[in-house]
Amino acid sequence: MPDNVHNKQEFDNMLEREACMSETTEDQNVRVAAICDQLITLEGPLLPILHEVQEEFGYIPDGALQTIAKKLNLSRAEVHGVASFYHDFREEKAGKHVIKICRAEACQAMGADALGDQIRRHLKVDWSQTTADRKITLEPVFCLGLCACAPAAMIDGKVVGRVSADRILQKVGS
C-alpha cells in the first residue's frame, strides 16, 4: 500500500477510483463531445449537457469540463462554476443508493436533525459522503415539497414522507 493510504478500505477506494479512470480520458472526452454535439443547439445548453454527462457517467469527470468549455466557447472556469454551484452535480460517483434527507425548517421541526444524526452515525459518514463499501451516499436537501409529511427524504429518487431511520435503512438494505 502507498504511504499516504492508511487502511485497506481507503486503498480499495483508491483502486476503484483508478479503475473508473482507466476508461481513458480520451474515451470520456469522445463521449462528452458527442453529448455536446447532440445538445448544443438548445438555448442555454450548458445545464442540459451537464445533466446528460452526469447521466452517462454517474458524475461529471474532471476532463469533461474542458471538453464542454471548448464546445460551448466558454472558459473551463465558467463551466466549473456552474457545475460546482448546483449540488446535484457530482465530482465522483455516488453509492448504489442515494439518501437525501430534507433539512428545511418544517422537517427540522419534525425531527429531521435527529434523523440525520441517527443515519450518519449508523452509516459512519457525514453529509455528502459515501459509505466505505460504496453502497450508500447521504446528502442533505433543502426542501422536497413534502412539508405536511415531515420529516421527508428522497431514497433513490423516490420521495418518502414521515420517515424514520429504520424505514430509510430498510429501504436501502442497511
N, C-alpha and C positions, 0 to 999 in steps of 0.2 A: 504494500500500500504506500502511496506517496506520503511524504512527511506532513503535508497540510491537511490530510484526512485523518480524523480522529476515531472513527469506528466503522464497522462493517457496513452499517446501513448508509452512512454517508458515502462510503466507497461505492456501494451498489447504485445509489442515486447518481453519483458522478458517471458511472459506466452507462447508466440509462440515458443521461443527457448526451453523452458522447455518441451513443447509438442513434439517438434522434438526429445528431449532427452528421452521422455517417451518410445519410441521404445528403449528397453533396449540396453545397450552397448553390452550385450551378444548376442542379436539378430543381431545387426550390425556386431559384430565380426564373427559370423557364416557365414553371407553373404559375408563379406570381405574374409574370409578364402576360401570360395567356389570360389570366383573370382581368388584368388591367385592360387588355385589348377588348375583352368582352364587354366591359362596363364603362369604358372611357367616354362614350357618347352620352351618358346620363348627365343631367345637370347636377353639378356638385358631386362628382363621382368618388371622392376620397372615402367617405364613410361606407358606401356600399362595397367598395374594393376592400377596405379593411375587414368588414364583416365577412366577405367571401373568403378572404385569405385565412381568417381565423377558422371559418367553417372547414376549409380544406386541410389545414394543418393541426387544428386544435389550439393554436396560439399564433401570434404574429412573429415569425422568425426575424431575427435582427437584420439579416441580409435583405429581407423583403422591403424594408423601409427605403433603402437606396433605390431599388428597382421601381417601386411605386413613385418615388420622388422624380426619377428620370422620366417615367412615362407621363406624369402629370405636369412636368416642368415646374416642380416645386423644390424647395431645399429639403434635405433629409431632416433638418431641424423642424420644419413646418409639419412634416408627416409624423415625426416622433412626438411633437407637441399635441397633435390631435389624438394619436394612439394612446399616449400616456394620460391625457385628460379624462378619457372615458374609462371607467373602472371595469367594464366588461371585456375590454381587450387585454389579453394575457401575453406575458413575455415568455412563459413556459406552459407546457400542457397541464391542464387540470387533472385531478384524480378521476377515477372511473365514475364516482358520484360527486355531485356538487350540491352542497347545502348552503343556502343563503338564508340567514335569519334577519328578520326586519328589526331595525334599530331605531325606528321613528317613535315619536312621542306616545302615540296610542299603544303601540306594542310594549314600549318601556313601562307604561303604566300598568300593563297586564302581565309583567314578569319577564319580558324579553331579555333584560340584562342578566338575570339569574339563569335563564335558559341558556343564553350564550356562554356564560361561565361554566355551566354544567357540561355542555357539549365540548367546549375547549379542553376542560380537564379530562373528560373521557377519551377524547381523540389525541390528547397530548400535542395540540397545535394551537397557534394563535390565529387571529383573524387573517384572512388572505394567505393561508398556508395550506399545504397538502400533507397528509399523513406520510410517515416514512415508507409505508408499503405502497404509496401512490394510489390508494383506493378512494380516499375522500378529501375533497377540498372544502374548506369552510370559509365563507365570505359574509361580510356584513352587507346589508342592503338597506336603503333608507326610505322605502315605502313600497309595499306590494299592492296597495289599494284594498286591503282586506281588514281595515281598521276595526270594523264591527266584530270581527272574529279573531281578535288579537289574543295571544301573540301569533304572528304568522311567519311562515317560512316558505321557501321555494326549494323543492327537492327534485333534482334532475329535471328542472324546467316546469314542474307542476306545483302550483300554489296550494298550500295547505294551511287551514286556519285552526285556531285553538290547539296548537301543537304543544307537546311535552317532549322532553328529552328522550323518553322511552319510545315515543311514537316516531320521532325523527330517526333514532338509531335503528329501530326495527325496519324502517323503510329502506335503509341503506345496508342492512345486514351486519351491523356492528354491535 
